[in-house]
Amino acid sequence: MSRSSIDPWTRASAKRMRREPTEAERRLWGRLRGLNRAGAGFRRQVPIGPYVADFAWLSARLIVELDGGQHAEETKDRDAVRDAWLRERGFRVLRFWNADVVESLDGVVEAIFQECRDSLPGPHPTRPMGGPPSPRGGGRGGGEAGDTHSASDETKGPVRR
């Protein structure tokens, strides 16, 4: 999608969100820059059609979305429509709770790394740059390290899509 085909309101929203990141977005961006040094191409607050993706690696067709408290029951239908729109255009969408980013950043980065590892140029490192490996046994609760959630999940625990 060309830059000129992006609605001016969407572009302005993306610019504002880049200036005012959430704590979880700020932390994850710091680590995604490490993956960028390894050859990834993540950008933050990227306009894609009528939407703004929290993080996107366009050439790998990978989108990472962070969901906070506002992603409750009333937004799950909107998220499902958005995700379907993106998937119809060939994007893979990973969603994580903000709390998982803050409490288990290594696990979230590991899940993203595993999803994009085959798109990285050259020999692939065994784990993402910028931090120690995830602890054995993974994140908190009933999930494994790096598990993602679905916007329709009842709990805040990580659940892999």
C-alpha positions as CSV (number, residue, x, y, z in Angstrom):
1,M,0.0,0.0,0.0
2,S,1.6,3.3,-1.1
3,R,2.1,6.1,1.3
4,S,-0.2,8.3,-0.8
5,S,-3.1,5.9,-0.4
6,I,-3.2,6.3,3.4
7,D,-6.0,8.5,4.7
8,P,-4.5,11.7,6.2
9,W,-6.4,11.1,9.5
10,T,-4.8,7.6,9.8
11,R,-1.4,9.0,9.0
12,A,-1.8,11.7,11.7
13,S,-3.0,9.1,14.2
14,A,0.1,7.0,13.6
15,K,2.4,10.0,14.0
16,R,0.7,11.0,17.3
17,M,0.9,7.4,18.6
18,R,4.7,7.3,17.8
19,R,5.1,10.4,19.9
20,E,3.1,9.0,22.8
21,P,3.8,5.3,23.2
22,T,2.5,3.2,26.0
23,E,5.0,1.8,28.5
24,A,4.6,-1.6,26.9
25,E,5.1,-0.2,23.4
26,R,8.3,1.7,24.5
27,R,9.7,-1.5,26.1
28,L,9.0,-3.7,23.2
29,W,10.3,-1.2,20.6
30,G,13.6,-1.2,22.5
31,R,13.9,-4.9,21.9
32,L,12.5,-5.0,18.4
33,R,15.3,-2.6,17.5
34,G,17.7,-5.4,18.5
35,L,15.9,-7.7,16.0
36,N,16.3,-4.9,13.4
37,R,20.1,-5.0,14.0
38,A,19.9,-8.7,13.1
39,G,18.2,-7.9,9.8
40,A,14.5,-7.5,10.7
41,G,12.7,-4.5,9.5
42,F,10.2,-3.6,12.2
43,R,8.6,-0.1,12.2
44,R,6.3,1.2,14.9
45,Q,2.8,2.7,14.5
46,V,2.5,1.9,10.8
47,P,-0.5,3.0,8.8
48,I,-1.9,0.0,6.8
49,G,-5.1,0.8,5.0
50,P,-7.6,2.2,7.5
51,Y,-5.6,0.8,10.5
52,V,-2.5,1.7,12.4
53,A,-0.4,-1.4,13.4
54,D,1.5,-1.1,16.6
55,F,4.6,-2.8,15.0
56,A,5.0,-4.1,11.5
57,W,7.7,-5.7,9.4
58,L,6.1,-5.1,6.0
59,S,8.3,-7.2,3.8
60,A,7.8,-10.2,6.1
61,R,4.1,-9.5,6.3
62,L,4.2,-9.6,10.1
63,I,2.2,-7.4,12.5
64,V,2.6,-7.2,16.3
65,E,-0.3,-5.7,18.2
66,L,-0.3,-4.9,21.9
67,D,-3.6,-4.9,23.7
68,G,-4.2,-3.0,27.0
69,G,-7.2,-2.6,29.2
70,Q,-9.2,-1.0,26.5
71,H,-9.2,-4.4,24.6
72,A,-12.0,-5.8,26.7
73,E,-15.2,-7.6,25.6
74,E,-16.5,-4.6,23.6
75,T,-13.5,-4.4,21.3
76,K,-13.1,-8.0,20.5
77,D,-15.4,-7.8,17.5
78,R,-13.5,-4.8,16.1
79,D,-10.2,-6.6,16.6
80,A,-11.5,-9.7,14.8
81,V,-12.6,-7.5,11.8
82,R,-9.3,-5.7,11.8
83,D,-7.3,-9.0,12.0
84,A,-9.4,-10.6,9.3
85,W,-8.8,-7.5,7.0
86,L,-5.0,-7.7,7.6
87,R,-4.9,-11.5,7.1
88,E,-6.9,-11.2,3.8
89,R,-4.0,-9.0,2.7
90,G,-1.4,-11.6,3.6
91,F,-0.3,-10.4,7.0
92,R,0.3,-12.6,10.0
93,V,-0.9,-10.9,13.2
94,L,0.5,-11.6,16.7
95,R,-1.3,-10.1,19.7
96,F,0.1,-9.7,23.2
97,W,-1.3,-8.2,26.4
98,N,0.5,-5.1,27.6
99,A,0.9,-6.8,30.9
100,D,2.7,-9.7,29.3
101,V,5.2,-7.3,27.7
102,V,5.9,-5.6,31.0
103,E,6.0,-8.7,33.1
104,S,7.5,-11.2,30.6
105,L,9.3,-9.2,27.9
106,D,11.8,-12.0,27.1
107,G,9.0,-14.4,26.4
108,V,7.2,-12.0,24.1
109,V,10.3,-11.2,22.2
110,E,11.1,-14.9,21.9
111,A,7.6,-15.6,20.4
112,I,8.1,-12.7,17.9
113,F,11.6,-14.0,17.0
114,Q,10.3,-17.5,16.4
115,E,7.6,-16.1,14.1
116,C,10.0,-14.0,12.0
117,R,13.2,-16.1,12.2
118,D,12.8,-17.5,8.7
119,S,12.5,-14.0,7.3
120,L,15.8,-12.8,8.8
121,P,18.8,-12.7,6.4
122,G,21.8,-14.9,6.8
123,P,22.4,-17.5,9.5
124,H,19.8,-17.3,12.2
125,P,20.8,-16.8,15.8
126,T,19.2,-19.3,18.2
127,R,17.5,-16.5,20.1
128,P,16.7,-12.9,19.7
129,M,19.3,-10.2,20.3
130,G,19.0,-7.9,23.3
131,G,18.3,-10.2,26.2
132,P,18.7,-13.5,27.9
133,P,16.8,-16.6,26.8
134,S,13.3,-17.1,28.2
135,P,13.2,-19.0,31.5
136,R,12.4,-22.7,31.2
137,G,8.8,-23.3,31.7
138,G,7.8,-20.0,30.3
139,G,5.6,-17.1,31.3
140,R,3.0,-17.0,34.0
141,G,-0.1,-19.0,34.6
142,G,-1.2,-21.7,32.2
143,G,0.7,-20.7,29.1
144,E,4.2,-21.2,27.7
145,A,6.8,-18.5,27.3
146,G,5.9,-16.3,24.3
147,D,2.4,-17.5,24.0
148,T,0.1,-14.9,22.5
149,H,-3.5,-14.1,23.3
150,S,-6.6,-13.8,21.2
151,A,-8.7,-10.7,21.7
152,S,-11.6,-13.0,22.4
153,D,-9.9,-14.7,25.4
154,E,-11.7,-14.5,28.7
155,T,-8.5,-14.2,30.8
156,K,-5.4,-12.1,30.6
157,G,-3.2,-15.2,30.6
158,P,-1.1,-15.8,27.4
159,V,-2.7,-18.2,24.9
160,R,-1.1,-19.0,21.6
161,R,-3.1,-18.4,18.4
